[in-house]
Amino acid sequence: MLLMAALLLAACSADPKTGPVEIKWDRDGCTHCGMALSDRHFAAQARGGPKRQVWKFDDIGCLVEFLKKQAWRDDPSTELWVMDYRAEKWIDARKAHYIGGKTSPMAYGYAALESEAPDSIDFAEVSKRVLAKDNRQGFKP
């Protein structure tokens, strides 16, 4: 009986196998730069690789920089999530629209939106801009 209760508790507390996981704000650290995730407007997550592991990021730029080193980044089963800047809900990073000029945690300056906005760009373009040059203001993870 005790064993069954322990197994049930473990099953209920385990991370889901798909989608974003809960962030422990001000406690979880960014996989890329190590900074605490504290600003809900800019958080991001990736789920992928052989073990379908989840990685958490404080800025879309950190997610993009991390992904460039991962062999599994273009695998169709890889999930990428960003926080909608306005609604503070998780959205698919590949379907999101990005606006610049924002003060983000690592100064990449992009925020994600579920709906298209004037001058917004797509995930491919925001990735290209992040990787093309270091557009941050003095931060080096």
N, C-alpha and C positions, 0 to 999 in steps of 0.2 A: 504494500500500500504506500509506504513512504517512498519507495523507488518510483512508483507511478506518478506520485505528486511531484517529485523532483524532475522527472522527464517532462511532464506537462508544463511546469514552470519554465524550464529551459526552452521548450518549444515556443512558448508565448513571448519570451523575452528576446529571442533571437532576431537579428536583423532580417527584414524581408529579402527575398532573392532577387527582387527587381525594384526599380524606383529609388528615389532618394531616401536617405535615412535621417533620423532626427539629429539635429545639431545640438551639442551641449555648448550653448553660447558662453563666451568668455572662458571656456575650458578646453574645447577642442582646438588643436593647432592646425595651421595650413600645412599640407603635405609638402608644398614647394618651398615656402619661405620660413615656416615655423611660427609665424605670428598667430596669436589667438584669434579665432573667428568671433568677432563682436558686432560687426555691422551687417545686419540682416539684409540690407539693400543690395549687397554685392557678392554674397556667398555663392559658391559653385561646388558641384560634386561630379565625380566620375565613377562609374562602375564598369569594370572590365578586367581583361586579362584571364589567364587560365583558371584562377580561383574566383572570378567575379567579385573581386575585392572592391571596396568603396574607399575613395580618396576624397578628402575635403579641402576646400580652398577658400581663402578670404577675398579673392579678386579673380575676375575672369582671366586676367593676364597670367596669373599663377597657374590656372588650369591649362591654358594654351601652352605655356612654357613647359609644363610637366608632360603634356601629351606629345610634344615633339620628340621626346626620348622613348616613347612607348611603341613597341612593335605592333601592339594590338589596337592602336588609336583609330585605325580605319575599319576595324572589324564591325560589321553591321550589328552585332550584339552588344557593342560598347554603348553604354548609356551615359549621356552628359546632361547635367541639370544645372540651371542657374536660377537665382532668386529674381522674380519680377520686381524691379525697382519700386514700382508704385504699389502693387497689390501685396507684396511680401508673401508670394506663394511660389512653389517650385514649378518651373516650366522647362520644356525640352530645349537645351541650349542650341541645338541645330535648327530649331524652328523659331527661335527668339529673334527679335529685332534689337539692335544695339545703338545707343546714342552716346556720343562723346561729350567731353567737357565737364564730366562729373568728377568730384573729389572722391576717388575710390581708395580703399585701404593701402594698396601698394602703388598708387598713383598712375595706374594704367589709364584711368579716366573714362572707362566705359561702363554703362549700366544696361541691363537687359530689360526688355519689355515684351509682353505677350503680343501686343498689337503694334502694327506699324505706326511709326511717328515720322514727322518731317525730318529729312536728312538721316534717317536710321539706316543701318547697314546690317547685312546678314552675318551668320557665324563664320563663313569662309572669309569674308572681308575683315572682320574684327581679328580673326586669327592671323591673317596676312599682315595686318598693320602692327599687331603686337610683335610678330616675329621679324618684321622688316627692319625695325630699329628699336632701340630702347627709348621709348617715349616717356618714361617716368621721370620724375623730378628728384634725382639724387638717391633713390632707393636701389639697393643691390641685395637680393636675397642670397 
